[in-house]
Amino acid sequence: MIVGRDSSLSVAESLIHVGASIDVVGGRFSGRSAFLGALQQRLVAGGWRIVQVRGVASLRQHPLAAMHLAGIGGPADTKTASTIQSTAESLRKATNEPKSVLFLDDWDDLDEASWGVAELIRRTTGLPIVLSRLQGLRARHTPSGLVASTLEPSYVIEMAPIRFEELEQAMTAHIGGPIDAGTMSRIYAKSGGIIGLARGLVDAAMREGRMTKSPSGWAAVRDLWSPGLAGIVEGHLENLGDDARDALEVIALVGLADVDTVRKLISWETLELLEERTMVKFVASGTRQLVSVVPPLLVEFFRHQPLAARRIRLTELIVARLGSDSQANVVVANMEQIAPEVGEADALFVRLLRERARTRRIVAGAEWAENPKPRTAANYITALLQSDEGHSMIEEVVAKTKADAGDAAGRAEFAVMRADWLALVNGDLDAGLQLLAGEVAQLGEHGRILDAAAVRLETMLRGVPEDFPARLEVTDGLPEPVAAALLETQMLVLITQARFADARRAFESLGKTRGTNPSTPANQLFGWVLLGEGRFAEAVRWASRGLDESNGLLDLDGTFAHGYLLALASTFEGDYDEAERVLDTLFAIGDASPLLVHIQLGLLSIGSVISFRRGNIALAERYLADLDNLRVSSGPLPGQALAWPRAQHTAFVGGPKSASSALWAAGQKFWDVGYRFNSLLMLLTSAEIDSSARHLKDLKAKVAEVDGDFLHSLIEFIDARESRSASRLLEAADLIESTGRPGLALNALRLAVDLARATGDRPTVRAAEAKRHRVNESLGSRQIDTTRFLATAVMLTDREMEIATMIAQGYPNPEIAVRLVLSVRTVESHIHRILRKANLVNRSELIDFVNNLER
């Protein structure tokens, strides 16, 4: 707990040696008591006599309680005056040695009489006093706040938050092992370097399984926020009055806001108090001063509080003080009804998200109305995009904003927002690109942000531009936001082209290994790098962690981005229960921002594919109808292709060969526009369903041009299957399983067993059977799809398919029972299950369904 305090300890020790008194000042959990303990050890080693007294909050009303509990004096006389005199004499005797020092821990909780006795002895004998007190209490006050002009001066040693390296050292020592770099950065970011909060965070995470041991050290596998942290955070808020606490929660609800906006919500006096207590921080942003709550763990605490009445009251306060226009009134309107099928936890989360989005819209709108410059306009448009009712305001905001005012960074942000609106919402890519090209020359170095935006929009809506390397080059000396925009767009393009090693280098160049934020595009994209590299388990952990963090921050865009990757990874794995759990939460939120139309495309595609594979035709076709209404039908990342669910539909109704052909044609088109990751997944799936020598040769050549085990493992499986090599299938199964497709691995092992048995290769049979058993054991109770595009196999068992075929041939139930040696009741039960699985109404629809199947 004293890591990083060596210099302060040395200073304190030297001050005591010259008879000076010390105030150790810091917030709750800043390590003040631990610092006092370490200083005591040093002084005792130097021959000093230590007398220690500790304040007790519940005994502050009892005169001399702290002194008496420390064994100094006692209630020998009922008269206050003589009791004070006897206590003072007792303290004088306890500290009469030349090298004596009095330690007063938790001075803020000390009773006035005990402090008066200590101060008396210090003034008359020169006794040095070391006390610990909370940050923000002004000097020359007594513990209860009385003005005391006669207090002796003392030196202040502040327990400031410690640096990243120091916190990492302290936490490593605390848990007895290293912590993963990404997890450590989250601990540091949430705790703000306050060591006690960090320790409580780690303890709760380990206790609740939110951190588990991995090869790189202890790593977070879930959001680090825990209800068990509420007590710790409440302690951090101790001694904060009702007004100050309300003010702090209001700032947390509002988020990072301009100081002029915050001033409309709370008084200067309260704001100054919060700053003195180091609970708010002022951050310069161009010509503006932004206010935020620190540490960030406080924000999560307020957002997780299940106090609806309090939240409504504070939201009404925000509306009342920022204005009563129609946009503001939306906030205090009745909450929308959440769909009844949404679980309670999801419903609460959705309400919080909507509430947060509305609050941000009001605050951003107030800031823009007062200062209609590009930066405030961009913030306001971002907030308006979070809700359908705000879209009609965006054109008005653009028209009324002074586009040439403000700093270059703000103007660049505004130009990018306008271009995104034109290209992604209005569907006019050329107009968006023209706008960006017209603004570049006026922005100097910040014009490179517009270059990055242009490449991003072209990639998303048209294909990867051939000249992207030159347009995205990062030169020395660029401002950090400019370099970050270029590198983030590099990551998108490189992932699109299945160049995962290069994408990883771009991510590492961003220097985001510390202080990562799930909201940043780079962190949202890095999960795709891990997936492409074949590090499936890490990709799932990354996406899960990002989703949990985004949920905790009530960050809509981050929730959709990380949730999309997690849902798709679960679909690849064949774990449809997990994929549907994520989809349920995301769909409950409602439509994503229209700027995230490609993620919406991917989510609807995943939902349709899974529904077809599970035989829920009505839901699958509803998703397909929603897909047809989107403005886009393809995108750069896997899953962003209308061709995928349509092919699944074709396979479902009995046309696997037609589905294979459709996927192959779509995959070739994607390859031609540079969507290589998406293209190869479609081409490989096509070959998996129905391969030919010509297709396989072309496919192997294409896969050789990219890197990453995720794609290479699939071609290894297909090639091993076509060569009918049991030993190669065994090797391919290992690689397929490690890259996240256990169902396909089981298929490879099943085929290896069949091939080995046919040739009498018993050792290979035993090896394949052993691996099948191990894979099945690793899955536990999870139901994993092993058939993928073979939709009829997903729906019906062999017996059910046999009965369905006989029904289509015109056999009545009794004759089916005789032919299959079953009871009529058993046949009827099978038919009932067939109708339910296929979502069919009657025997006639079943006959039509079977007749549409390809043999």
ABEGO torsion letter per residue (X at the ends): XABGAAAAAAAAAAAAAAGBBBBBBBBBGAGAAAAAAAAAAAAAAAGBBBBBBBBBAAAAABBGAAAAAAGBEBBABABAAAAAAAAAAAAAAAAABABBBBBBBGAAABBAAAAAAAAAAAAAAGBBBBBBBBBGBBBGBBAAGBBBAABBBBBBBBBBBBBAAAAAAAAAAAAGBBBBAAAAAAAAAAAGGBAAAAAAAAAAAAAAGABBBBAAEBBBABBABBAAAAAAAAAAABGBBAAAAAAAAAAAAAEBBBAAAAAAABBAAAAAAAAAAGABBBBBBEABBBBBBOBAAAAAAAAABABAAAAAAAAAAAAAAAEABAAAAAAABBBBBBBAABBAAAAAAAAAAAAAAAAAAAAAAAAAAABBBAAAAAAAAAAAAABAAAAAAAAAAAAABBAABEBAAAAAAAAAAAAAAAAAAAGBAAAAAAAAAAAAAAAEAAAAAAAAAAAAAAAAAAEBBAAAAAAABBBBGBBAAAAAAAAAAAAAAAAAAGBAAAAAAAAAAAGAABGBBAABAAAAAAAAAAAAAGBAAAAAAAAAAAAAAAAAAGBAAAAAAAAAAAAAAAAAAGBAAAAAAAAAAAAAAEBBBAAAAAAAAAAAAAAAAAAAAAGBAAAAAAAAAAAAABABABBABBGBBAAAAAAAAAAAAGBAAAAAAAAAAAAAAAAAAGBAAAAAAAAAAAAAABBBAAAAAAAAAAAAABBEAAAAAAAAAAAAAAAGBAAAAAAAAAAAAAAGBAAAAAAAAAAAAAAAAAAGBAAAAAAAAAAAAAAAAAAEABBBBAAEABAAAAABBAAAAAAAAAAAAGBBAAAAAAAAGBBAAAAAAAAAAAAAAAGBABAAAAAAAAAABBX
